[in-house]
Amino acid sequence: MSKLTLKDLNVKNKKVLMRVDFNVPLDENGNITDATRILATLDSIHYLLEHGASLVLISHLGRPDGKKNLKYTLRPCAQKLSELLHLPVMFAEDCMGEKTKRLTESLKSSQIILLENLRFYEAEEEPEKDPLFAKTLAAYGDLFVNDAFAAAHRAHSSTAVTPRYFKEAAMGFLLEKEVKYLSETLKNPKRPFYAIIGGAKVSSKIKVLFSLVDKVDALFIGGAMAFTFLKAQGAGIGDSKCENAFLDEAKNFLEKAKEKSVFIYLPEDLIAASSLDSPAKRVDLKNNLETGWQGFDIGEKTISKWKGVLKDGKTIFWNGPVGVFEKKAFCKGTFDLAKFLSTLSCTTIVGGGDSVCAVSNLNLTKKFSHVSTGGGASLELIENGVLPGIEALTDGK
């Protein structure tokens, strides 16, 4: 996957259109609660500004469903970036239109502007709806740089179509680092190689689970997605979330793992409640979970057993929380796991917004070998070895 990189470009006095991923979490007042993704792009931004480029940044935020919704405005990101750079960052109130075009045309060397949310237009996520959308974005720059690893698995206008209008479209430092680290480390991992996969939906991760069975020595499954596998094994899961449409897929997966001699670790006990705001209790799954109760975290028995195996790992990949860690009553599994993994001397990789957020909240980011900015992107890179946002870039010289 040899593609042009940022240092291959002559950017002096050039206007660079750079796709970043500023899809950051905001509180109810529109304040950024975790700026990890903005911080991750600073190396590329500093390099471009210091080498005399002017910079047009484009990004998405949230899911506004193709309509202008100021709940998802990128203005707070422009303000945060300005604070981090100690430089003025202009903000365009639209990513389309004559006013935006004039603003981008007026940029001088070492100036920077962030355009409003790309997803205010449905053509961003569905390029076929309006091919002119991607072409209009391309007109804002002389060169293209993609530094949005977390969005590189999306075949959207700004990631997979716009770059093709440029003679030179390159990887930014973040994208280059992510692809290099994940591809090289996970291609020939030191063994035992373990993967911990959490999160809510089996449907979004079943393909990568099948792919991982061919690569790992053992797999640990937590979060709400674990209940589909538990039910497939005949466990009583009460009213816990379960994707019944994927029960057969779950059974097939467990059978494949057995054939490959890859042990699958599922929760053996849970922290359960009748709702997220109700009193919680520990339930051993030997006794099944009663109707009216849901599992929201893994229990102490599961945590202890998993740690006993993980301590011998040489490469560990973690994607997705193993409980509803945003709630104090159900954070122990995810936080204990993060703390434990941070103490290991092996290669530890964490990817995915929620798991990265948990690690960041505990100030453990620097204790991991690699913290990936992209959950879906890292999983798809493992699954397919390539991403649409990388394929669209110019081949390396």
C-alpha positions in Angstrom: 0.0 0.0 0.0 2.6 2.5 -1.1 1.1 6.0 -1.3 2.5 9.5 -1.4 3.2 10.9 2.0 3.2 14.5 3.3 7.0 14.8 2.9 6.7 13.8 -0.8 4.8 17.1 -1.5 6.3 20.5 -2.3 3.8 22.6 -0.3 5.4 26.0 -0.3 3.0 28.7 -1.5 0.4 25.9 -2.2 -3.1 25.7 -0.9 -3.6 22.3 0.8 -7.0 20.8 1.2 -6.7 18.5 4.2 -9.4 16.0 5.3 -9.2 15.7 9.1 -11.4 13.9 11.6 -12.7 16.4 14.1 -15.6 14.1 15.0 -15.1 14.8 18.7 -17.5 14.3 21.6 -19.4 17.4 22.8 -21.4 18.0 26.0 -24.9 19.4 26.0 -23.5 23.0 25.9 -21.4 22.2 22.8 -18.1 22.0 24.7 -15.5 19.5 23.5 -15.0 16.8 26.2 -12.2 14.9 24.5 -9.9 16.7 21.9 -7.8 13.6 21.1 -8.6 13.6 17.5 -7.8 17.3 17.1 -4.5 16.8 18.9 -3.6 13.9 16.7 -3.6 16.2 13.6 -1.3 18.9 15.0 1.9 17.3 13.6 0.6 17.5 10.0 -0.9 21.0 10.5 2.4 22.4 12.0 4.4 20.9 9.2 2.2 22.4 6.5 2.1 25.9 8.0 5.8 25.9 8.8 6.6 25.0 5.1 4.6 27.9 3.7 1.3 26.2 2.8 -2.1 27.7 3.3 -4.5 25.2 4.8 -8.2 24.4 4.1 -9.5 21.8 6.6 -12.6 19.7 6.0 -14.3 17.3 8.4 -17.6 15.9 9.6 -19.1 15.8 13.1 -21.9 13.5 14.3 -24.8 12.3 12.2 -26.9 15.4 11.0 -28.5 13.2 8.3 -27.6 15.5 5.4 -29.2 18.6 6.8 -27.8 21.7 8.4 -28.1 21.2 12.2 -26.1 23.6 14.4 -26.0 21.0 17.1 -23.3 19.5 15.0 -21.4 22.6 14.0 -17.6 22.5 13.8 -17.2 26.0 15.2 -16.0 24.6 18.6 -13.3 22.7 16.8 -12.1 25.8 15.1 -11.9 27.5 18.5 -10.1 24.6 20.1 -7.6 24.3 17.2 -6.9 28.0 17.5 -6.1 27.6 21.2 -3.8 24.6 20.5 -1.9 26.3 17.7 -1.8 29.7 19.3 -2.9 31.0 15.9 -6.1 32.4 14.5 -8.2 29.7 12.7 -10.8 31.1 10.4 -14.2 29.4 10.3 -16.5 29.1 7.2 -20.1 28.8 8.0 -20.6 26.5 5.1 -18.5 24.0 3.1 -20.2 25.0 -0.1 -21.2 28.3 -1.8 -19.6 31.4 -3.2 -18.8 32.9 0.2 -16.8 29.8 1.1 -15.1 29.8 -2.3 -14.0 33.4 -1.8 -12.7 32.8 1.7 -10.6 29.9 0.5 -9.3 31.9 -2.4 -8.2 34.7 -0.1 -6.0 32.5 2.1 -2.4 33.6 2.3 0.7 31.5 3.1 0.5 29.9 6.6 -3.2 30.8 7.1 -5.7 28.2 8.1 -9.5 27.9 7.7 -11.9 25.1 8.8 -15.1 24.6 6.8 -18.4 23.7 8.3 -19.6 20.1 8.7 -19.5 18.2 5.4 -22.4 16.0 6.5 -24.7 19.0 6.3 -24.9 17.8 2.7 -26.2 14.3 2.0 -23.7 14.0 -0.9 -20.9 13.7 1.6 -22.1 10.2 2.7 -23.7 9.4 -0.7 -21.4 10.7 -3.4 -23.7 9.5 -6.2 -26.5 11.9 -5.0 -24.4 14.9 -6.3 -21.1 14.3 -8.0 -20.5 18.1 -8.0 -20.1 18.1 -4.2 -16.7 16.2 -4.3 -15.6 18.3 -7.3 -16.4 21.6 -5.5 -14.4 20.5 -2.5 -11.4 19.7 -4.8 -11.5 23.2 -6.2 -10.5 24.6 -2.7 -6.9 23.3 -2.9 -3.9 22.7 -5.1 -2.9 19.5 -3.2 -4.8 17.0 -1.1 -3.8 15.5 2.2 -5.9 12.9 4.1 -5.1 12.8 7.8 -8.5 11.4 8.8 -7.7 7.7 9.6 -10.9 7.3 11.6 -12.9 8.2 8.4 -10.7 6.4 5.9 -12.9 3.3 5.9 -15.8 5.3 4.6 -16.3 5.6 0.8 -17.5 9.1 1.1 -17.1 12.2 -1.2 -14.3 13.8 0.9 -12.4 10.6 1.5 -12.8 8.5 -1.6 -13.8 10.8 -4.5 -12.3 14.3 -3.9 -8.7 13.0 -3.7 -9.0 11.6 -7.3 -9.4 15.1 -8.7 -5.8 15.9 -7.6 -2.5 15.1 -9.3 -1.0 14.7 -5.9 -3.1 13.3 -3.0 -1.0 12.2 0.0 -1.3 10.6 3.5 -0.8 13.0 6.4 1.5 12.0 9.3 -1.4 10.6 11.4 -2.8 8.4 8.6 0.7 7.2 7.7 1.6 6.4 11.3 -1.7 4.5 11.8 -1.5 2.4 8.7 2.2 1.6 9.2 1.8 0.6 12.8 -1.4 -1.4 12.5 -0.3 -3.1 9.2 3.2 -4.0 10.3 2.3 -5.0 13.9 -0.7 -7.0 13.2 0.6 -8.7 10.0 3.2 -10.7 12.0 2.3 -10.2 15.6 4.4 -11.5 18.5 2.5 -14.4 20.1 0.4 -15.1 21.9 -1.8 -12.6 20.1 -5.0 -11.8 21.9 -7.9 -9.5 20.8 -10.5 -8.0 23.1 -13.6 -6.9 21.2 -16.4 -5.0 22.9 -19.2 -2.6 22.0 -22.9 -2.8 21.4 -23.5 -4.6 18.1 -22.5 -7.9 16.7 -23.8 -6.8 13.3 -21.1 -4.2 12.9 -18.2 -6.5 14.0 -19.1 -10.0 12.9 -17.0 -9.8 9.8 -13.9 -8.7 11.6 -14.5 -11.4 14.2 -14.4 -14.0 11.5 -11.2 -12.4 10.2 -9.6 -12.3 13.6 -10.2 -16.0 14.2 -7.6 -16.6 11.5 -5.1 -14.4 13.2 -5.4 -14.5 17.0 -4.6 -17.2 19.6 -7.6 -16.3 21.7 -10.5 -13.8 21.6 -12.3 -12.0 24.4 -15.8 -10.7 23.7 -17.5 -8.2 26.0 -20.1 -5.4 25.9 -23.7 -5.8 24.8 -22.5 -7.8 21.7 -21.5 -10.7 24.0 -25.2 -11.5 24.7 -25.8 -12.7 21.2 -23.0 -15.2 21.6 -24.1 -16.2 25.1 -27.7 -16.8 23.9 -26.3 -18.8 20.9 -24.7 -21.0 23.6 -27.9 -21.4 25.4 -27.3 -19.0 28.3 -30.2 -17.2 29.9 -29.6 -13.5 29.3 -32.8 -11.9 30.7 -33.7 -8.8 28.8 -30.1 -8.0 27.8 -29.6 -6.6 24.3 -29.4 -9.4 21.7 -29.4 -9.3 17.9 -31.5 -12.4 17.3 -31.0 -12.0 13.5 -27.4 -12.8 14.1 -27.7 -15.9 16.3 -26.9 -18.3 13.4 -23.9 -16.2 12.5 -22.8 -16.3 16.1 -23.1 -20.1 16.2 -21.1 -20.3 12.9 -18.4 -18.1 14.4 -18.2 -20.1 17.6 -17.9 -23.3 15.5 -15.2 -21.8 13.3 -13.2 -20.8 16.4 -13.5 -24.3 17.7 -12.2 -25.7 14.5 -9.3 -23.3 14.6 -8.6 -24.1 18.2 -9.0 -20.4 19.1 -10.6 -20.1 22.6 -13.4 -17.6 22.9 -13.7 -16.0 26.3 -17.2 -14.7 27.0 -18.5 -13.1 30.3 -19.0 -15.7 33.1 -20.6 -13.1 35.4 -22.3 -9.8 35.0 -23.2 -6.6 36.7 -26.9 -6.4 36.0 -29.8 -4.0 36.7 -33.4 -3.5 35.5 -32.3 -0.3 33.9 -29.2 1.9 33.7 -30.4 4.0 36.6 -31.6 1.2 38.9 -29.6 -0.6 41.6 -27.1 -3.1 40.3 -26.1 -6.6 41.4 -23.6 -9.3 40.3 -25.0 -12.3 38.6 -23.2 -15.5 37.9 -24.2 -16.8 34.5 -24.3 -20.4 35.8 -27.6 -19.3 37.3 -28.8 -17.4 34.2 -30.2 -13.8 34.2 -33.8 -13.3 35.2 -36.4 -11.7 32.9 -36.5 -7.9 33.6 -32.8 -7.7 34.2 -30.0 -6.6 31.8 -26.3 -7.0 31.9 -24.4 -3.8 31.7 -20.8 -4.8 32.6 -18.6 -7.8 33.1 -18.3 -9.0 36.6 -15.3 -9.5 38.9 -15.0 -13.3 38.1 -14.7 -12.5 34.4 -12.2 -9.7 35.0 -10.0 -12.0 37.1 -10.1 -14.8 34.6 -9.4 -12.6 31.6 -6.4 -11.0 33.4 -5.0 -14.4 34.1 -4.8 -15.2 30.4 -4.0 -11.7 29.1 -0.9 -11.4 31.3 0.9 -13.8 29.1 0.1 -12.0 25.9 2.8 -10.6 23.6 0.4 -8.6 21.4 -3.0 -7.4 22.5 -5.5 -5.5 20.4 -8.5 -3.9 22.2 -11.5 -2.4 20.4 -14.7 -1.4 22.2 -15.6 -1.1 25.9 -16.8 -4.2 27.8 -19.6 -2.3 29.7 -21.5 0.9 29.9 -18.5 2.7 31.3 -20.1 6.1 31.1 -22.2 5.1 34.1 -20.3 4.7 37.4 -22.1 1.5 38.4 -20.9 -0.2 35.2 -17.5 1.2 34.5 -15.4 -1.2 36.5 -14.9 -3.8 33.8 -13.7 -1.4 31.2 -11.6 0.7 33.6 -10.0 -2.3 35.3 -9.1 -3.8 31.9 -7.6 -0.4 30.8 -5.5 -0.2 33.9 -4.3 -3.8 33.7 -3.4 -3.6 30.0 -1.4 -0.4 30.7 0.9 -2.3 33.1 1.9 -5.0 30.6 5.2 -4.9 28.9 3.9 -6.4 25.6 2.6 -4.6 22.5 -0.8 -3.1 23.4 -3.0 -1.4 20.8 -6.3 0.2 21.6 -8.6 1.5 18.9 -12.1 2.9 18.7 -13.6 6.1 20.1 -15.1 4.7 23.3 -12.2 2.5 24.3 -9.8 5.4 23.6 -12.0 7.7 25.6 -11.9 5.3 28.6 -8.1 5.1 28.3 -7.9 8.9 28.0 -10.2 9.5 31.0 -7.8 7.4 33.1 -4.7 9.4 31.7 -3.2 6.1 30.5 -2.8 7.0 26.8 1.0 7.0 27.1 1.1 3.6 28.7 -0.1 1.9 25.6 2.1 1.0 22.6 -0.4 2.6 20.2 -3.7 4.4 20.6 -5.5 4.4 17.3 -7.9 7.3 16.5 -10.1 5.0 14.4 -12.2 2.1 15.7 -14.1 1.0 12.5 -11.0 1.9 10.4 -8.6 -0.2 12.4 -11.1 -3.1 12.3 -11.6 -2.8 8.6 -7.8 -2.5 8.0 -7.4 -5.8 9.9 -10.3 -7.4 7.9 -9.4 -6.2 4.4 -5.9 -4.9 4.5 -6.9 -1.7 2.6 -9.3 1.2 3.1 -11.2 3.3 0.5 -9.7 6.6 1.8 -6.2 5.2 1.2 -6.9 3.6 -2.1 -8.0 7.0 -3.5 -4.6 8.6 -2.8 -1.8 8.9 -5.3 0.6 6.0 -5.6 4.0 6.5 -4.1 7.0 7.4 -6.3 
